[in-house]
Amino acid sequence: MRAEAGRVAEFPSDEGVTRRILRLEILIVLALSLGASAVASLIRFVGAVTRPGGLRDQAARLNTSATPERPWLDLVWQLFGITTALAPVALVAYLLMREGTGLRAIGFDRTRPWPDLGRGTLIAAGIGSAGLAFYLVAVETGFNLTVVPESLPPVWWKFPVLILSATQNSVLEEVIVVGYLLRRLDQLGWSPRASLAASSVLRGSYHLYQGIGGFIGNMVMGAVFVLLYRRWGRIGPLVVAHTLLDVGAFVGYALLAGEVTWLPTVK
């Protein structure tokens, strides 16, 4: 399993047409998911840097309310958004099933739940503290917008939705940017270094809406995640780590915003 998921994925055919199909498949998957997010993030970043004033006086908002005056409809909208955002993951699962493997080929299954949980928790603990410190410095020095992880109304479903949103983010990103992309690039004959660069730069790019700090920080995290995936052959620990990091950011902001002085908030 480790070798199949983390290191090798032999190219199924020597025919040039198959290589073209794989390249086209990668473009389609990314265009329907995080590749499109990267383009949107770039546009938002250009808009932010061309406005008067520094980046830290502007906000990047996540998990916002669509219809706060109708909480039940807002809940439906939040759940709809979370569900449809996972459609590219279903597409990747289908494409891998056609190879006769499925998501187990990238180590996203229930065969090793406790090792995945333990490793993911350790990763989150290590990256979380360093990431928070880097974010605070980036905001203070004007390299980052102020990130507002959530602005949902105080309703009963607020925290469950934030946890679901964090889980959706982690599954989408790790399945596509690490597991799927590295497998396909291996099949196309890319070197491990080139694949690491492509995956980490892509991860940084769709976080560019947060500013230069968001781009650099997520690119570094992406490189670490690729190295760990190559070592373990599983994205399970990465999904756990990413989920814990996002839950900490979303729920932590909801609980601490306005209560502590060190956390940047929008005035």
C-alpha positions as CSV (number, residue, x, y, z in Angstrom):
1,M,0.0,0.0,0.0
2,R,2.8,2.4,1.0
3,A,4.6,2.0,-2.3
4,E,1.5,2.2,-4.4
5,A,0.2,5.4,-2.8
6,G,3.3,7.3,-1.9
7,R,6.0,6.5,-4.5
8,V,5.0,4.6,-7.6
9,A,2.1,4.7,-9.9
10,E,3.3,3.1,-13.1
11,F,2.1,4.7,-16.3
12,P,-0.5,2.4,-17.8
13,S,0.6,2.7,-21.4
14,D,3.5,4.0,-23.5
15,E,1.1,5.5,-26.1
16,G,1.3,9.3,-26.5
17,V,-2.4,9.6,-26.7
18,T,-2.7,8.2,-23.1
19,R,-0.3,10.8,-21.8
20,R,-2.4,13.5,-23.5
21,I,-5.5,12.1,-21.9
22,L,-3.9,12.2,-18.5
23,R,-2.8,15.8,-18.9
24,L,-6.3,16.7,-20.1
25,E,-7.8,14.9,-17.1
26,I,-5.6,16.8,-14.7
27,L,-6.6,20.1,-16.2
28,I,-10.3,19.2,-16.1
29,V,-10.1,18.1,-12.4
30,L,-8.2,21.3,-11.4
31,A,-10.5,23.5,-13.5
32,L,-13.5,22.1,-11.6
33,S,-11.8,22.5,-8.2
34,L,-8.7,24.1,-6.8
35,G,-7.2,25.3,-10.1
36,A,-10.2,27.6,-10.5
37,S,-9.9,28.6,-6.9
38,A,-6.3,29.6,-7.6
39,V,-7.3,31.9,-10.4
40,A,-10.1,33.4,-8.3
41,S,-7.6,33.9,-5.5
42,L,-5.2,35.7,-7.8
43,I,-7.9,38.1,-9.0
44,R,-9.0,38.8,-5.4
45,F,-5.4,39.5,-4.4
46,V,-4.8,41.9,-7.3
47,G,-8.0,43.7,-6.3
48,A,-6.7,43.9,-2.7
49,V,-3.3,45.3,-3.5
50,T,-4.6,47.9,-5.9
51,R,-6.9,49.4,-3.2
52,P,-5.7,52.3,-1.2
53,G,-4.2,51.4,2.2
54,G,-2.3,48.3,3.3
55,L,-3.4,44.7,3.2
56,R,-3.8,44.5,6.9
57,D,-6.6,47.0,6.8
58,Q,-8.6,44.7,4.5
59,A,-10.3,41.4,5.3
60,A,-10.5,37.9,3.8
61,R,-13.8,36.5,4.9
62,L,-14.6,32.8,5.2
63,N,-17.7,30.9,6.2
64,T,-20.0,33.9,5.8
65,S,-23.8,33.9,6.1
66,A,-25.9,34.1,3.0
67,T,-29.3,34.8,4.5
68,P,-28.8,35.7,8.2
69,E,-32.4,36.9,8.6
70,R,-33.6,33.3,7.7
71,P,-31.4,30.9,9.8
72,W,-33.1,27.7,8.5
73,L,-32.5,28.8,4.9
74,D,-29.0,29.8,5.7
75,L,-28.3,26.3,7.1
76,V,-29.6,24.8,3.9
77,W,-27.3,27.0,1.9
78,Q,-24.3,26.2,4.1
79,L,-24.9,22.5,3.8
80,F,-25.4,22.8,0.0
81,G,-22.1,24.6,-0.4
82,I,-20.2,22.0,1.7
83,T,-21.7,19.1,-0.2
84,T,-21.2,20.5,-3.7
85,A,-17.6,21.5,-2.9
86,L,-16.9,17.8,-2.5
87,A,-18.1,16.9,-6.0
88,P,-14.5,17.0,-7.4
89,V,-13.5,14.4,-4.8
90,A,-16.2,12.1,-6.1
91,L,-14.9,12.7,-9.6
92,V,-11.4,11.7,-8.5
93,A,-12.7,8.6,-6.7
94,Y,-14.5,7.6,-9.9
95,L,-11.3,8.1,-12.0
96,L,-9.3,6.1,-9.6
97,M,-11.9,3.3,-9.5
98,R,-11.6,3.0,-13.2
99,E,-8.0,2.1,-12.6
100,G,-9.2,-0.7,-10.4
101,T,-8.0,0.9,-7.2
102,G,-10.1,3.8,-5.8
103,L,-9.2,6.2,-3.0
104,R,-7.3,3.4,-1.2
105,A,-4.6,4.0,-3.8
106,I,-3.8,7.3,-2.2
107,G,-4.3,6.1,1.4
108,F,-7.7,7.6,2.0
109,D,-9.5,4.6,3.6
110,R,-10.4,3.1,7.0
111,T,-7.6,0.5,7.1
112,R,-5.4,2.4,9.6
113,P,-7.6,4.8,11.5
114,W,-5.6,5.1,14.7
115,P,-2.1,5.6,13.1
116,D,-3.7,8.2,10.8
117,L,-5.3,10.0,13.8
118,G,-2.2,10.0,15.9
119,R,0.1,11.2,13.1
120,G,-2.4,13.8,12.0
121,T,-2.7,15.2,15.6
122,L,1.1,15.5,15.9
123,I,1.3,17.3,12.5
124,A,-1.5,19.7,13.5
125,A,0.2,20.5,16.8
126,G,3.5,21.2,15.1
127,I,2.2,23.3,12.2
128,G,-0.6,25.0,14.1
129,S,1.6,27.0,16.5
130,A,4.2,27.9,13.9
131,G,1.4,28.8,11.4
132,L,-0.4,31.1,13.9
133,A,2.9,32.9,14.7
134,F,3.7,33.4,11.0
135,Y,0.2,34.7,10.3
136,L,0.4,37.3,13.2
137,V,3.7,38.5,11.9
138,A,2.5,38.6,8.3
139,V,-0.5,40.7,9.3
140,E,1.5,43.1,11.5
141,T,4.1,43.7,8.7
142,G,1.4,44.3,6.1
143,F,2.0,41.2,4.0
144,N,-1.4,39.7,4.8
145,L,-5.0,40.6,4.9
146,T,-6.8,40.1,8.2
147,V,-8.4,36.7,7.9
148,V,-11.9,36.4,9.3
149,P,-12.5,32.6,9.5
150,E,-16.2,32.9,10.2
151,S,-19.0,35.5,10.5
152,L,-22.0,33.2,11.0
153,P,-24.9,34.3,13.2
154,P,-25.1,32.9,16.8
155,V,-27.4,30.0,15.9
156,W,-27.5,26.4,17.2
157,W,-25.9,25.0,14.0
158,K,-23.0,27.4,13.9
159,F,-20.3,25.2,15.3
160,P,-21.4,21.9,13.6
161,V,-21.3,23.8,10.3
162,L,-17.8,25.2,11.0
163,I,-16.6,21.7,11.8
164,L,-18.2,20.3,8.6
165,S,-16.6,23.1,6.6
166,A,-13.2,22.4,8.0
167,T,-13.6,18.7,7.2
168,Q,-14.7,19.5,3.6
169,N,-11.7,21.8,3.1
170,S,-9.3,19.2,4.2
171,V,-10.7,16.3,2.2
172,L,-10.9,18.4,-0.9
173,E,-7.4,19.7,-0.7
174,E,-5.6,16.6,0.4
175,V,-7.3,14.3,-2.0
176,I,-6.7,16.5,-5.0
177,V,-3.6,18.5,-4.3
178,V,-1.6,15.7,-2.8
179,G,-3.0,12.2,-3.5
180,Y,-4.5,12.6,-6.9
181,L,-2.1,15.2,-8.4
182,L,1.1,13.4,-7.2
183,R,-0.3,10.0,-8.6
184,R,-1.0,11.5,-12.0
185,L,2.3,13.4,-12.1
186,D,4.2,10.2,-11.2
187,Q,2.4,8.4,-14.0
188,L,3.5,11.2,-16.4
189,G,7.1,10.7,-15.3
190,W,7.6,13.9,-13.3
191,S,10.5,13.9,-10.8
192,P,9.6,13.9,-7.1
193,R,11.0,17.5,-6.8
194,A,9.0,18.8,-9.7
195,S,5.8,17.2,-8.3
196,L,6.5,18.6,-4.9
197,A,6.9,22.1,-6.4
198,A,3.7,21.8,-8.4
199,S,1.7,20.6,-5.5
200,S,3.0,23.2,-3.0
201,V,2.8,26.1,-5.4
202,L,-0.8,25.2,-6.3
203,R,-1.7,25.0,-2.6
204,G,-0.1,28.4,-2.0
205,S,-1.9,29.9,-5.0
206,Y,-5.4,29.3,-4.0
207,H,-4.6,30.9,-0.6
208,L,-3.2,34.0,-2.2
209,Y,-6.5,35.8,-1.5
210,Q,-5.1,36.1,2.1
211,G,-2.0,37.9,0.9
212,I,1.7,37.1,0.5
213,G,1.8,35.5,3.9
214,G,-1.0,33.1,3.1
215,F,0.7,32.1,-0.1
216,I,4.1,31.5,1.5
217,G,2.8,29.8,4.6
218,N,0.5,27.4,2.7
219,M,3.2,26.7,0.1
220,V,5.6,25.6,2.9
221,M,2.8,23.5,4.6
222,G,2.2,21.9,1.2
223,A,5.8,20.9,0.8
224,V,5.8,19.3,4.3
225,F,2.6,17.5,3.4
226,V,4.0,16.1,0.2
227,L,7.2,14.9,2.0
228,L,5.0,13.2,4.6
229,Y,2.8,11.6,2.0
230,R,5.8,10.2,0.2
231,R,7.1,8.8,3.5
232,W,3.8,7.2,4.7
233,G,2.0,6.6,1.4
234,R,-1.3,7.9,3.0
235,I,-3.3,11.1,2.9
236,G,-5.3,10.0,5.9
237,P,-2.9,11.7,8.4
238,L,-2.9,14.8,6.3
239,V,-6.7,15.0,6.2
240,V,-6.8,14.6,10.0
241,A,-4.1,17.3,10.5
242,H,-5.8,19.8,8.1
243,T,-9.2,19.2,9.7
244,L,-7.8,19.9,13.1
245,L,-6.0,23.0,11.9
246,D,-9.1,24.4,10.3
247,V,-11.4,23.5,13.2
248,G,-9.0,25.3,15.5
249,A,-9.0,28.4,13.2
250,F,-12.8,28.5,12.6
251,V,-14.0,27.6,16.1
252,G,-11.1,29.3,17.8
253,Y,-11.9,32.6,16.0
254,A,-15.6,32.3,16.9
255,L,-14.8,31.9,20.6
256,L,-11.8,34.4,20.9
257,A,-12.6,37.2,18.4
258,G,-13.0,40.4,20.5
259,E,-12.1,38.6,23.7
260,V,-8.3,38.7,23.3
261,T,-6.0,41.5,22.2
262,W,-3.5,39.5,20.2
263,L,-6.0,38.2,17.6
264,P,-6.4,40.6,14.6
265,T,-10.0,41.5,13.9
266,V,-11.7,43.8,11.4
267,K,-12.5,47.2,12.9
